[in-house]
Amino acid sequence: MTTTALIGQDPGWLILVKGLFIFVFCVVCTLMAVWGERRIVARMQMRLGPNRVGKFGLLQALADGVKLALKEDLIPAAADKVVFIIAPIISATTCFMAFAVIPFTGKVTLFGHKTAMQLTDLPVSVLYILAIASIGVYGIVLAGWSSGSTYPLLGGLRSSAQVISYEVAMGLSLVAVFIYSGSMSTSEIVAAQHQWWFSVILFPSFAIYVISMVGETNRAPFDLAEAEGELVGGFHTEYSSLKFALFFLAEYVNIVAVSALATTLFMGGYHALPGLTFTESWLGGWFTLFWFVGKVVAFFFLFVWLRGTLPRLRYDQFMKFGWKVLIPTSLIWILVLATLRVMSQRAVSRMVVLGFSIGVVLLVVLVTTLYDRSTAKAKAAAVLPELPLPSFPVPALPGQSIPGESSVSQIEMVPELESHNG
Amino acid sequence: MLHTAFHLGLTVGRTATPEAVQFWILAPLAVIAALGILVVKKAVHSALLMAWVMVTLAIFYIAQDALFLGIVQIVVYTGAVMMLFLFILMLVGVDSSESFVENLKGQRIPAIIAALGLGGLIASLVGRATVAGPAVGLTAANADGNVQGLAKLLFTQYVWAFEVVSALLITAALGAMVLAHSQKVRSPFAQRDLSIARFRKSSLGDAAGLPASGVYARHNAVDVPALLPDGSPAPTSVSQTLRARGDIISSSSFALESIEEQED
């Protein structure tokens, strides 16, 4: 029986239990993620990180949350009150909705019912996640606009442009997955990866997805919407107390959501690592949850690692990268992939397929070398404008001559000094 | 929208209860929001209500088994088109409210005619859907799956229409780019060039940046010039914009009184 048919038989109470599970999972993930991120970044910077509240500082995020909730809730006088309140609500509700179609486990038994830990499955699940993500942007954009001041507005505009641009690249990277699995439903995509993970056979798509998922969640090095050095706090500058907490929650739940999607689409979902498939039947199928969470945590570690390592991109470089590198690359990749797919379906001989692949590789190498050469030439040809050299306000060092001044005076000075000393 | 609403309303006796409940909750909200688009003052609020109407429409589509259409409606219209609208509205002004000045003279009469035409079109569609007998229904269309059925139609029967529309859209996009494009005569003067130019000047007085405002005065706001060592105000220490606006306070008004005056 397929997963779709299996979860279609769920009684109402079981659906409620699954909904509750998703909510609790996301909130616990957020609390652990905040703590984990601070500890890992601290480790990378040779510090200790929070280690006072609870064992290993595990309850630090909870304590911070309580403190945040008890702070004064400010609404600026210039703010558009209704939209100001709606914005964090939009952010915090949409981020949970993506989890409705994520398969957490394979077939399990829950309170005597045979089911799978997936709230629902649609024939267009992955598109549904994209749709939810695009509604989630409204939270950020409206927060920026309704605050009624400049920095939040700039942050909101930046983030909307960013998310829209990277959503295109993300959508294109998913097309390859759809072509290979023949479906847009998450459970079928996971089922299609029982032999080979898509991160292996569709590696370019996987790389593009991973880059664009960092852009999509406004995380370092793509955190231009809340660049501290430029925009104070970006779109949430004017927010405080629980409303700020909602944005904070949304950011971390979004990270978990894109990580879960990456796991589902490219890393085999809840399936065990290659060679360990016998573990999938342990604990009545519940052990698959361990594999799923493990992969999500690995992706989360990648997020933290990036934040600890890379400096923030400049805005124009970031946009150029999205539109001029990621999108064309994925378009070409899809074209090549679709050709290969049709070839394999038509049972074209191996030699033709091999010849085509080698031809594509050679073409890519040729184009990139030519491009590199032309940019190198352009760089060499660029000359600085000829301007008069300045006269430095500092005395020249021994052996150095100041342009514009006669070097004779320098030489004359030296014996004079020597005679003083003598 | 009207079509969907009518259709749902007429067949409500035959539809499943959850769908009817969902319809009677969402439809009034959608209609109120649609009216709100016309009534509210701020353009951004209109855009928001529009987004809400689009999302409710998508839910109606999904409730009627047109799953793909509903999701694409959200991705394309709410996520991309409406977001770009919002983007422009925000750039135009934080609190620009709708003006009632007619920018294009004599557009009202064609607009009314076009609206009447659209109304007639919708009425005829609703008529065809209700009078022409029972529809085939989406169950028949979705026999091989919603996405597959749609794909089959798009890439066989309607492939030319599809291609023509896409060519039209590409032409429109190219036209917009050509109209908005401006030829750059020289490469933009960036931070690096500015820095080089500062050091290539005959005087290196500004090499480390311009003096900060009000450094030696008793008042250190941005609108008070700094004092040079000889006691005269430094003209480059305040923004040229403030100077042009006349928003500059003389630093001499904050100067210490002379010692003789203090002793008196």
Interface residues (C-beta under 8 A of the other chain):
Chain A: D80 V83 L122 P123 V124 L127 Y128 L130 A131 A133 S134 I135 V137 Y138 V141 L142 G144 W145 G148 L153 G156 L157 S160 A161 I164 E167 M184 L384 P385 L387 P388 L389 P390 S391 F392 P393
Chain B: K42 V44 H45 L48 A51 V55 A58 L67 F68 I71 V72 I74 V75 T78 G79 A80 M83 L84 L86 F87 M90 L91 V94 D95 G145 N146 V147 I196 A197 F199 R200 K201 S202 S203 L204
